[in-house]
Amino acid sequence: MQIDKVAFGGGCHWCTEAVFQSLKGVEKVEQGWVSSSNENNTYSEAVIVHFYAELISLKHLIQVHLATHKSTSNHSMRKKYRSAIYIFSDEQKIASNAILDEIQKQTTAKIITQVLPFSKFKPSDSQFQNYYKKNPQKPFCKKYILPKLELISNQFSDKILVKK
């Protein structure tokens, strides 16, 4: 099976990493900062998700991404937490835009998530990688990450590695 990759930004990369690590078909999640181009050339917290498209589709990954961060809120921290799908090919760009359009038709709230070309990646320090796996009992994990894992366990139960 071929491994594809896509990157997602929108919230804390500790949270985003844990969410995607819990999905069937995801081989690896790299946590750090991603930059794009033009006005989005600054780094913001994000993850690169390496996945098997035969096991989990780009559409399911995008649905999980939108459900686990404030994809309709243009809040003051958007420079640090840019709501984005960072794509690695023209094919991914077309597919991601079509998926966002389809999802937008199902909701009245305006989705602000952008589809942007991936430019650069800086990994987090090793002490922060796999943060939830190393620290599930820490207050941050209980308050912010665990609710997201419970949400996807309920909404995407067929895509979860281990059900809670």
ZIDA-V670112 format. One record per backbone hydrogen bond with DSSP energy under -0.5 kcal/mol. NH is the residue of the N-H (numbers start at 1). CO is the residue of the C=O. E is the energy in kcal/mol with one decimal. If there is no record, write none. Layout:
<<NH:CO:E> <NH:CO:E>>
This chain:
<<4:2:-0.5> <4:51:-3.4> <6:49:-1.8> <7:86:-2.3> <8:47:-2.4> <9:84:-2.4> <10:11:-0.6> <10:45:-0.6> <16:12:-2.5> <17:13:-2.2> <18:14:-1.8> <19:15:-2.3> <20:16:-2.1> <21:17:-2.3> <22:18:-0.9> <22:19:-0.8> <23:20:-1.3> <24:159:-3.2> <26:23:-1.4> <27:25:-0.7> <27:50:-2.3> <28:50:-1.5> <30:48:-2.7> <31:29:-0.6> <32:46:-2.3> <33:122:-2.6> <34:44:-2.5> <35:120:-2.0> <36:40:-2.7> <40:37:-2.2> <41:38:-1.4> <44:34:-1.9> <45:80:-2.4> <46:32:-2.7> <47:8:-2.3> <48:30:-2.4> <49:6:-3.7> <49:47:-0.5> <50:28:-3.0> <50:48:-0.6> <51:4:-2.7> <51:49:-0.6> <52:25:-2.9> <53:2:-0.5> <53:51:-0.7> <55:52:-1.9> <56:52:-2.3> <61:57:-2.1> <62:58:-2.6> <63:59:-2.7> <64:60:-2.5> <65:61:-2.4> <66:62:-2.8> <67:63:-1.8> <68:64:-1.1> <68:65:-0.7> <69:66:-0.6> <71:66:-0.6> <71:69:-2.3> <73:70:-1.2> <74:72:-0.6> <75:73:-1.2> <78:75:-1.4> <80:77:-0.6> <81:77:-2.7> <84:9:-2.6> <84:82:-1.0> <85:114:-2.8> <86:7:-2.8> <86:84:-0.5> <87:85:-0.7> <87:116:-2.8> <93:89:-1.8> <94:90:-2.4> <95:91:-2.4> <96:92:-3.0> <97:93:-2.4> <98:94:-2.1> <99:95:-2.4> <100:96:-2.6> <101:97:-2.4> <102:98:-2.3> <103:99:-2.5> <104:100:-2.8> <105:101:-1.5> <106:103:-1.4> <107:104:-1.4> <112:71:-3.0> <113:71:-0.7> <114:83:-2.5> <116:85:-2.5> <116:114:-0.7> <118:87:-2.5> <119:35:-2.2> <120:35:-1.3> <122:33:-2.5> <124:31:-2.5> <128:125:-2.0> <129:125:-0.9> <131:128:-1.0> <134:130:-2.1> <135:131:-1.8> <138:135:-1.9> <142:138:-2.2> <143:139:-2.6> <144:140:-2.9> <145:140:-0.8> <145:141:-0.5> <146:141:-3.0> <148:144:-0.7> <148:145:-0.6> <149:145:-2.1> <150:146:-2.5> <151:147:-2.2> <152:148:-2.4> <153:149:-1.8> <154:150:-1.8> <155:151:-3.0> <156:152:-2.5> <159:156:-2.6> <160:157:-0.8> <161:22:-3.1>>
